Amino acid sequence: MTGEIFRDAWGIPHLRADGVNELARVQGRVTALDRAWQLEVERHRAQGTSASFLGAEALPWDRFVRRARLDDTARRCFAELERRDPETAAWVRAYVDGVNEALAEGARRTPEFARTGLAPGRWEPWTPLGVWLGIHILFAGFPAKLWREQVVRHLGADAVGLFATDGPGTSGSNGWLVSGERTVTGHAIIAGDPHRFIEDPGVYQQIHLSCPEFDVVGLAVPGVPGIAHFGHTGTVAWAITNAMADYQDLYRERLRRTGAGVEALGPDGVWRRATRHTEVVEVAGEEPVEIEVIETERGPVIIGGPEGLPDLQEGFSGGLADARDDHTPPLAPPLAPPLALALRHPPRVTADLGFGALLPLLRARRVADVDRAVDLWAEPVNVVQAADTEGGLLHRVAGKVPVRSEANRTRLVPAWEPGHDWHGWHETPRGGLTDGVAAMANQRGLAAPLGVEFAPPHRADRITALLGEKDHWSAADMPAIHMDTRLASAKPLLDILGALDALTPEADRVRQTLLAWDRHMDADSEAAAVYAAVRGAVVRRLAAHPAFAALSTPPAYPEVFLPWLALLPRVGFALEHLLRAEELYGIDRAEAVRAAVEEVAGAAAGQSAGQSAGQSAGQSAGQPVGQSAGQSAGQSAATRRTWGDTHRLAPWRALPADTSYDEPGLSGDHDCVLCTSAVPGLTDLSARGPAARYVWDLADREASRWVVPLGACGVPGSPHHRDQLPLWIRGELVPVVTDFTRLTEETDV
């Protein structure tokens, strides 16, 4: 035997080989067969060449990647890996060899290649590192510092906390660890679900890797060997969530052109040569675009240049007065010489992406092994939970967070001023369990010393409360937690609504509907749909208020950063804070809620009247009638609509699908345990949610369960392209099978 591919009933690949490197080769091969299009999209995105076949829509991303020098960072990191850890480097090479062996065959199976005219390219040894960087470079949300700078500039420093939450560009997760004292088997259970943008094909690949050294099931990242985030070796299991740490800095740079190139002003007052070159980005259907790439001693310049941008001005974040007594925002500072922004992040500084952790994780037998492995972790910075069959437990943060000034963590800092250097790395915090459980859901907790903005505590608190409802849990019980839809963040809006009086009769019926609502965002709930409509109307009214007018037009930053700078989503995700604040720039929030309820009631009454006219005509024609005109506005056509009618799955695809999918309605919401994020005030569609669900049982690995949003195969039309979607919608999980005698051998490779 050299390498074998088996499949279970869901098309999930189970791989077996004689050795570690041969197994990596087979993993690369099967990934290329199942997900060739996804692999090539990610390779091109990591290189900044995706516009060459995806067109102008991909150009903003390619510009950013080129200017941030992601491909060069991947090369550096692989060279350092090869020097420091040749075994892991050889293992990565073996994976790449497998990808290259099968990529042409995978491309022949996948229609997107023919649609775009893309020919599969060649993977290099550093390509998996580039893929990892491309997926995670925005994971820590450094563009949030651009938003904070705008808020401080226009509203004052005190306003930053109003919007401090996990905003529209972040990724998160739920995870919980239940110790053996709280399970029916006496062995621990780890469960959870990572929250990312739902992609087609999916960002996680269910896989089983077996060789004489280890036998591991878990969720791999396509394009990256091994199992980094979620795995079960039989005797130990681990899982992660985003720690919400801040480990990327933005420096305001003063640049000047000279006859020899570009210079940057350093903190010692000396102008020093910056590296500079130009690159050409090919754009399908359009002329190529030339990009200037500049790097200072701080890092690559990702915004602006020697000529700057009009909004990148000196004094941008300093010396601003708070809002005046008349509730008007402070004035922006006067224009000053143009600036640029440079990005500093750990892999560019250390040439280490943490790939040295991947093989030790696969070889782990006990919690102590996982603990030592994640000591090597770099980015993204994660909260890690692990448990083993001997009762060992682990709850800690892993990754590199630089020690530097508080100003670096919260805002843009001037490169020409001293005091903003990095000075080593933070010790990563460790935690324990309370009453035999620990919940991690991106909240301010274990990782608090390392971050700035965290998710509200609602998901973590709800998971903990649910786990407290029973003394002992089984693996089969866990989907009930995965699928919980209680929305605690609805309270501030409902509190204001409850205090309103003198509403129109139609609006009062909407009010009574919401006050009687159980606060569960279920797909079949009419009240949840009414709540979402009122919430959206409140968000739009607050965002349109003159107090926030200066934030309504983003600065002239590159397009890739605009999701972090759009006002409406920021108001939508921070609504709870904005409604609870003691004072909000003179905004009458009760009046905003009143107007929103009247708006929703008016729209409902209008639709009801229109439907009644149609029904009258239908009655005269002898057609059946669905609802009489005499029924209340609270049960009108608009409010009969359920949350799932508009809260529907909206997966991201690099290329629009040539098949029209009727995507399903979803339960859940951003602050529910079932975190299916809409953007309040903008859309009910959900582009982000559980990118996988897992339950790792330490009593019996085959009692473990998992599921992904679509399926194991990335080829449209494949039987396993979307076969897990109905289970994912219902909260059901697929059995984990590790017995090769129960699997079907596909081929000998």
Steps between C-alpha positions, in 0.01 A plus 500: 500500500624848416188713523129420491184708474178376659161670521211477741132541413541880490798497266735607779858395418671250731867465414751232594870478420824334612664821619444860599622654175317253281183577694555873441538429129170312496332784693621747239385269223148442630456871571595581142252242371214622721574873510719599204312825438517601864872424516579706194284791613683503833842472336424792272356703786815438704713615206284799408420359156130417534386792281672330206203265470234642735513850353490851645295400805804315632739789438463669844605177672793450263617857560498443875679165480772641275554806717494291820758263343316185606669278243843623602411442868395143418833441324691641797305286745560183299872574470519545877294185555739305278796632697351450846272196452601303188267211588190721488627674185539162327149405613359822350690426177342154488152655529582739216625209289164330545313815399710536185451133408119522503421863423457451126262208555308699762472792259354274230225401744418858599295721264630834632832449320328475164273796580792730575757349265732452797771236465617341825838632606787364701511504877829593665620376839399831660154509345326340802652770719374764259152347511508510880608865493238595244221343704609655830666835423176687581402259778621728780309791350774762481272710274295563816776746593407701192142511625605602852709780353197631316283480811755686711547760231132577463340407834783500752680226691205417725301382199735212420347279770153544357603309189738253669367161400574218258409691189418412141843375397595272787493124533412317818393170643323318778674227693438325826682241707309272736717303740440136580333583831218661300449230232309174500814304401743656745714621210519853367315641200612794284247661266449817305478671164736746328326807357633622169366615171319202351683415180427263215710284517528514878796638690527178702561150364393196702785252480652188659880458492651164597856367497711293746582814704148636546134467410316832510160630392428868475429810299782598265543827312511415126845587371672442836630159613394336824221601734566831672187614680269212590623144542460169686785247514304239692664579834501882489285760325531874454307798366546875473318830483624844396657660809419848362858601579658809348836415343514713184600868500448786257766770485451841347805554283662814366644411162691706245628432154867546425706450189586152629148391601286549812603586856307470827548709814589290803444561872857628536435779252707337224368442148579144388466326167180297458494208260303575188404325181204480263286203406240451228164342576326338205124559489271284286328712237685819593840662475769387747547714810840606634542505878777665697619281789679680786626358829642699790676368810156463657348298220336515156309816411142389436328839473627816337857576404736796470211702358268370774121502503291806585359346820832374638606815679728580788307557820235256375470337842647751739382814674132456424239649728202299613156581365391848604219578741261560212550132404667580170805290410845655536661661199757302301855632514632714215673337207872430533771338286390167345575171673497128431421196714731202552391162640712315756396145586689209660574273200657789309721572802589145608467299175295251704142398429482232769510207256739328740194421714322294236687169515520498882123546511447194279737301722341614826387230742428707810402855591863573586594422140239743368622759748861470378388506137301822528795665672628514141183669372531844340183628335213538515504526879251248638342374818574127512307230684619140524418185692637147510385154601695513828310804627745766388347840415637814336358851460751760383587765243756419228676729255734798476388838633768769507574708808467867410334821606128522568470749216613237249213275606226754455588742219735602224839602641763736352806317373715811548435520874680278756310263726326278245754220452432135580675352803457123501182296540228470760470191712178334390236469774370171636168423662305225665146367518212611720265228621661264253439712187669776303340698217694701242307729268729794421392678817717717722641232726814294484653711222392838642858623564586442133208664319299817458160408357319179590166343428219575747476237774161372385612184318745397771248573775226309322721195440601500867138535611385216276778273626382580852154361431618137522743325730629262235529535125554264208638559154149454362376793712731758347302599187238656726765750606630551146148594389389727785340820368445712812588865418602674823611815315136575416440627854593870464274553201214309661544696824459828312209356307328393821512854636341661194145631508266689270568270206255456216286186535699325226833585663374396841409158361858469370620605846285239672623233260860576593441529873341153492781356287721230655815668355597198296608569142342189352458470125127433535439786744279786384590707808871462426436642153315796652788559743752494215289749303474740794868459583597575141285812496657622827849440362427695183357791699796518735749474214322783317510734800704819447714411803657220294503683167878533491534122524260429216760557228810281541844648436677435172645172617543197274176316434607186686475689832158654445300226682664616823417865427136486393281679753178301464651159591692660785178641645326167442754292688543759777127568542490354850775739616345798324158442657645445848736798504411761760506771235538480123581842353152628564331224300153418631523123483147443629371714216714304253348174626151649488549613141641161406200315645261733322693449177477122528133515598426733210673273253304205640171684473578601143580146400190374680281748316651397170451135583141562609421659166650202325307262722174680428560455132586138563182447701290640219671255270434213740867464605595391854588766755808472723423772759208730557546877480361528853800332659734727692797683356708302746410195292506674164674386187827660609507351847390159377836489328739289704863570581613223269319658206762775483783364719642270236837345436719704261828313442800677351618367166804625313298456182120536496337161477365401161234299680230688687478369856195561715699568815321407822361721773700502822437520871737699718657845500833669570479482881330161520696183569374408155698789357366559148586863441285738305589870479218684684366791303662382179402138429351196670709269282765305688846478344666397826421216736617159624759388242494159668366336815679235699460288814814321620424215743800383703318186615457366148626683192239331283231661715636833376304695240560777245338687214580775251257745334511349152695180440837328478550561128553834329389384154154635407264217414691246705281284727701636793504868402198598711382179664575615858305825464163357616668357811683826569171692478329264745794484740571135432853359480675235291655200677879494523618167359860390553476124437642450148304174462181709499628729223512470123841502335508739210838447345858402568728800454 
